[in-house]
Amino acid sequence: MSQTPLRVGIIGAGAIGPSHAHAMQDIPQVELVAVCDRDESRAAAIAGEYSVTPYTDLAQMLEVVDAATLCVPSGLHLEPALQVVQAGRHLLVEKPLEITTQRIDRIIEAAALQPQVKLGGVFQTRYMPVVAQLKPLVAEGLLGEIYSGSAYIKRYRTQDYYDSGGWRGTWKIDGGGCLMNQGIHLVDLLLWFCGDVDQVMALTSSVGRQIEVETQVQALLKFGSGATGVIEATTLAYPELPQYLELYGSRGTLAFTGDKVLRLDLMDPTPEESQARDEILQLGEARAAEKARQRQDAVAGAAVPHVDMGHGPVIEDFVSAILEDRPPMVDGHEARRSVELITAIYESGRNAGQAVTLG
């Protein structure tokens, strides 16, 4: 068993690194000790805020940490990830783990050669209270046999968003568009709730923005269970619509976002199922009220300087996995599943919707 507090360093001082740093402040088993970035000024900015040591050399940082979180752009994960695990340090990687399954497999294989090393992926939507309560209920048969599972991701990103970073909207570093970047959390949830996909047919397009990657996806899915489904994603929907999953089965229908149940209708529910339904609906309403209060605070100028992006529970689970010597909820193999499906969708899209078999 590892000792606490675990000494943790952050790799990458861009948009996500500060959220990791902020989340670690509320986890007693963690001591943030370092931040590493090629840009010395960016590393120094976060390091100064949290009174830790800045580094521009990853090898030097690895000498003083037990674990690291990786927050650099998606297509740049491979080399630092290999360096961390080969040094025998635990590693938590922002989504996606990498942008191809081949690169992910290299990271998984390198970690497997270090039996004490834990490898995890950041998919914080799994940890949201509504989702955490729904998952075991669905697994235990709340909806009966699942006939269909679908994901709808209608986001909006301007050209300025893509122009804000040279890597955004590129195949080489972003790895994809509305699906790989904005949609991967819901793709992960869909696979978590419905199981692996055996076959996919998809259409993709890059209309509306001057970028390489897709701005629209429509995909038809066939799950290993025999269920079917749809993934529809875009970054052109103005105004944005709520992202949600929709499942239906032999006993009813469920539609939900990460925070809230939009619909849960059951045929002949038991008293226990009715109670569970009411509790989940109430939890969703409470979450919605809290988010509304936070928005009001922001308008009034009372908001805290850091937006909670849900990283706290992910980091807590990862630390617990290290201390308890168990896999984290999302280990390397779990993190691989969403990338495998997304890249299969891209392959089908490049071939005018031709069916692609996974596995």
C-alpha positions in Angstrom: 0.0 0.0 0.0 1.3 3.5 -0.9 1.8 6.1 1.7 -0.2 9.3 2.0 -0.3 12.0 1.1 0.6 11.1 -2.5 2.9 13.6 -4.1 1.3 14.5 -7.4 2.5 16.6 -10.4 0.5 18.1 -13.3 1.8 17.8 -16.8 0.4 20.6 -18.9 -0.5 24.1 -17.7 -3.1 24.9 -20.3 -6.9 25.0 -20.0 -7.4 21.8 -18.0 -4.4 21.8 -15.7 -5.7 24.5 -13.4 -9.0 22.5 -12.9 -6.9 19.5 -11.7 -4.9 21.7 -9.4 -8.0 23.2 -7.9 -9.7 19.8 -7.4 -6.6 18.4 -5.5 -7.0 21.0 -2.8 -10.0 19.2 -1.4 -8.4 15.7 -1.3 -6.5 15.1 1.9 -4.7 12.1 0.5 -3.1 14.2 -2.2 -0.3 16.8 -2.1 0.2 18.8 -5.3 3.9 19.4 -5.4 4.8 20.3 -9.0 3.6 21.5 -12.4 5.4 20.9 -15.6 5.0 22.7 -19.0 7.3 23.5 -21.9 6.2 27.1 -21.4 8.0 28.2 -18.3 5.7 31.2 -17.7 2.6 29.0 -17.8 4.1 26.4 -15.4 5.2 29.3 -13.1 1.7 30.8 -13.1 -0.1 27.7 -11.7 2.9 26.8 -9.5 2.8 30.3 -8.0 -0.9 30.1 -7.3 -0.6 26.8 -5.4 2.9 27.3 -3.9 4.4 24.3 -5.7 7.5 23.9 -7.9 7.4 24.6 -11.6 9.3 22.5 -14.1 10.0 22.5 -17.8 11.8 19.1 -17.7 9.4 16.2 -17.1 12.2 13.9 -16.1 13.2 16.2 -13.3 9.6 16.5 -12.1 9.2 12.7 -12.0 12.0 12.5 -9.4 9.8 14.3 -6.8 6.3 12.8 -7.5 4.5 9.5 -6.9 1.9 10.2 -9.6 1.1 12.6 -12.4 -2.0 13.8 -14.2 -1.6 14.4 -17.9 -3.3 17.5 -19.3 -1.6 18.3 -22.6 -3.5 18.3 -26.0 -4.9 14.8 -26.9 -2.5 13.9 -29.7 0.5 14.7 -27.6 -0.2 12.2 -24.8 1.9 9.2 -26.0 5.4 10.3 -25.2 4.9 11.9 -21.8 2.6 9.0 -20.8 5.3 6.5 -21.7 7.9 8.5 -19.8 5.7 8.6 -16.7 4.8 4.9 -16.5 8.3 3.7 -17.5 9.6 5.8 -14.5 7.2 3.7 -12.3 4.9 6.6 -11.5 1.1 6.4 -11.5 -0.7 8.2 -14.3 -4.1 9.8 -14.7 -4.8 11.0 -18.3 -7.3 13.5 -19.5 -9.7 12.3 -22.2 -9.1 10.8 -24.6 -6.3 8.6 -23.4 -4.8 9.1 -26.9 -6.3 9.6 -30.3 -5.7 6.1 -31.8 -6.1 2.7 -30.3 -2.6 1.8 -31.4 -1.1 4.6 -29.3 -3.4 3.7 -26.4 -2.3 0.1 -26.6 1.4 1.2 -26.3 0.5 3.1 -23.1 -1.4 0.2 -21.7 1.4 -2.2 -22.5 4.0 0.0 -21.0 2.0 0.4 -17.8 1.5 -3.4 -17.6 5.2 -3.9 -17.5 5.2 -1.9 -14.2 2.9 -4.0 -12.0 2.7 -1.3 -9.2 1.7 1.4 -11.7 -2.0 2.5 -11.9 -3.2 3.9 -15.2 -6.5 5.8 -15.4 -8.5 8.0 -17.7 -10.5 11.1 -16.9 -14.2 10.5 -17.7 -15.9 12.5 -14.9 -19.5 12.1 -16.2 -19.5 8.6 -14.8 -19.1 10.0 -11.3 -22.0 12.5 -11.4 -24.5 11.6 -8.7 -27.5 11.0 -11.1 -25.4 8.8 -13.4 -23.9 6.9 -10.4 -27.4 6.1 -9.1 -28.8 5.1 -12.5 -26.0 2.7 -13.6 -26.6 -0.1 -11.1 -30.4 0.2 -11.5 -30.1 -0.3 -15.3 -27.6 -3.1 -14.9 -30.0 -4.8 -12.5 -32.8 -4.7 -15.1 -34.7 -1.5 -14.4 -35.5 -1.1 -18.1 -35.6 -4.9 -18.8 -33.9 -6.0 -21.9 -32.3 -3.0 -23.6 -33.5 -2.6 -27.2 -31.8 0.7 -28.0 -29.2 3.1 -26.7 -28.5 6.5 -28.3 -26.5 9.6 -27.6 -27.3 13.1 -28.7 -24.6 15.8 -28.5 -25.6 19.2 -29.9 -22.9 21.7 -29.1 -21.8 25.1 -30.5 -18.2 26.2 -31.3 -17.3 29.3 -33.2 -14.5 29.7 -35.7 -12.7 31.8 -33.0 -12.7 28.8 -30.7 -10.9 26.7 -33.3 -8.5 29.6 -34.1 -7.6 30.0 -30.4 -5.1 27.2 -30.6 -3.2 25.9 -33.5 -4.0 22.3 -32.5 -7.7 22.7 -32.3 -9.7 21.1 -35.2 -6.7 19.1 -36.4 -6.5 15.4 -37.0 -2.9 15.3 -35.8 -3.3 16.7 -32.4 -7.1 17.1 -31.6 -7.7 13.7 -33.1 -11.2 14.6 -34.3 -14.0 17.1 -33.8 -17.4 17.1 -32.3 -17.2 13.4 -31.4 -13.6 12.9 -30.2 -13.5 16.3 -28.4 -17.0 17.4 -27.3 -18.8 14.0 -27.5 -16.5 11.5 -26.0 -17.9 11.7 -22.5 -21.4 10.7 -23.7 -19.9 8.0 -26.0 -18.2 6.6 -22.9 -21.5 6.6 -20.9 -23.3 5.0 -23.8 -20.8 2.1 -23.9 -20.8 1.9 -20.0 -24.6 1.5 -20.0 -25.2 -0.6 -23.1 -22.0 -2.6 -23.7 -19.6 -2.7 -26.6 -20.6 -2.0 -30.2 -20.1 -4.7 -32.8 -20.8 -2.7 -36.0 -21.2 0.9 -37.0 -22.3 2.9 -40.2 -21.7 6.6 -40.2 -21.8 9.8 -42.1 -19.5 12.7 -41.2 -19.0 16.2 -42.5 -16.9 19.3 -41.9 -19.3 22.0 -43.0 -19.6 25.4 -41.4 -16.1 25.8 -40.1 -12.6 26.1 -41.6 -11.1 23.1 -39.9 -9.9 19.6 -40.8 -12.1 17.5 -38.5 -15.8 16.8 -38.5 -18.5 19.3 -37.3 -21.3 16.8 -37.8 -21.8 13.0 -37.2 -24.7 10.7 -37.7 -23.9 7.1 -36.8 -26.0 3.9 -36.6 -24.8 1.4 -34.0 -25.3 -2.4 -33.5 -24.4 -3.4 -30.0 -23.0 -6.8 -29.1 -26.2 -7.5 -27.1 -28.3 -7.1 -30.2 -29.5 -3.7 -29.3 -29.3 -0.9 -31.8 -28.8 2.9 -31.4 -27.8 6.2 -32.8 -25.0 8.8 -32.1 -25.8 12.3 -33.4 -23.2 14.9 -32.7 -22.4 18.5 -33.9 -20.6 21.7 -32.9 -22.9 23.8 -35.1 -26.1 23.8 -33.1 -27.0 27.3 -32.0 -28.0 27.7 -29.3 -26.7 24.5 -27.7 -29.1 21.8 -26.7 -28.8 19.6 -23.7 -26.6 16.5 -24.3 -28.4 13.4 -23.3 -28.6 9.6 -23.5 -31.8 7.8 -24.4 -32.3 4.1 -23.6 -35.4 2.0 -24.0 -36.1 -1.6 -23.2 -38.8 -4.2 -22.5 -39.9 -2.4 -19.3 -39.5 1.3 -20.0 -37.6 4.3 -21.2 -34.9 6.5 -19.7 -33.4 9.8 -21.0 -30.9 11.6 -18.9 -28.1 14.2 -18.9 -25.1 14.0 -16.6 -27.0 16.1 -14.0 -30.7 15.3 -14.5 -33.2 12.6 -15.5 -35.3 14.0 -18.4 -37.6 11.0 -18.5 -37.9 7.7 -16.6 -41.1 5.8 -17.4 -41.6 2.2 -16.3 -44.3 -0.4 -16.8 -45.7 -1.7 -13.6 -42.8 -0.5 -11.3 -42.4 -2.1 -7.9 -42.7 0.1 -4.8 -38.9 0.0 -4.6 -38.5 1.1 -8.2 -40.9 3.9 -7.8 -39.1 5.1 -4.7 -35.7 4.9 -6.6 -37.2 6.9 -9.5 -38.5 9.6 -7.2 -35.2 9.9 -5.4 -33.3 10.2 -8.7 -35.7 12.8 -10.0 -35.3 14.8 -6.8 -31.5 14.6 -7.0 -31.6 15.9 -10.5 -33.8 18.8 -9.5 -31.5 19.6 -6.6 -28.5 19.6 -8.9 -30.3 21.9 -11.4 -31.1 24.3 -8.6 -27.5 24.3 -7.4 -26.2 25.1 -10.9 -28.8 27.9 -11.3 -27.6 29.4 -8.0 -24.0 29.2 -9.2 -25.0 31.0 -12.4 -26.7 33.7 -10.4 -23.6 34.1 -8.2 -21.5 34.5 -11.3 -23.7 37.2 -12.6 -23.5 38.9 -9.2 -19.7 38.7 -9.2 -19.7 36.3 -6.3 -18.4 33.2 -8.1 -15.2 31.5 -7.1 -12.4 31.9 -9.7 -12.3 28.2 -10.6 -15.2 26.5 -12.4 -15.8 23.0 -11.0 -15.4 20.6 -13.9 -16.0 17.5 -11.9 -12.4 16.3 -11.6 -12.5 15.9 -7.8 -14.3 12.5 -7.8 -12.1 11.2 -10.6 -8.9 12.1 -8.8 -10.3 10.7 -5.5 -11.1 7.4 -7.1 -7.7 7.2 -8.7 -6.0 7.9 -5.4 -8.1 5.3 -3.7 -7.2 2.8 -6.4 -3.5 3.4 -5.7 -3.9 3.2 -1.9 -6.2 0.1 -2.1 -4.2 -1.6 -5.0 -7.2 -1.9 -7.3 -8.0 -0.7 -10.8 -9.6 2.8 -11.0 -13.1 3.0 -12.3 -11.8 4.0 -15.7 -8.5 2.1 -16.3 -6.6 2.1 -19.6 -8.8 -0.6 -21.1 -12.0 1.2 -20.2 -10.7 4.5 -21.6 -9.8 2.7 -24.8 -13.4 1.7 -25.6 -14.7 5.1 -26.6 -11.7 5.8 -28.8 -12.2 2.5 -30.6 -15.8 3.3 -31.4 -15.1 6.9 -32.4 -12.3 5.9 -34.8 -14.5 3.2 -36.3 -17.1 5.9 -36.9 -14.5 8.0 -38.6 -13.5 5.1 -40.8 -17.1 4.5 -41.9 -17.5 8.2 -42.5 -14.4 8.3 -44.8 -16.0 5.5 -46.8 -19.4 6.9 -47.4 -21.1 5.1 -44.6 -19.7 1.6 -45.2 -20.2 -0.7 -42.3 -17.2 -1.1 -40.0 -16.9 -4.1 -37.6 -15.2 -3.5 -34.3 -13.1 -5.9 -32.3 
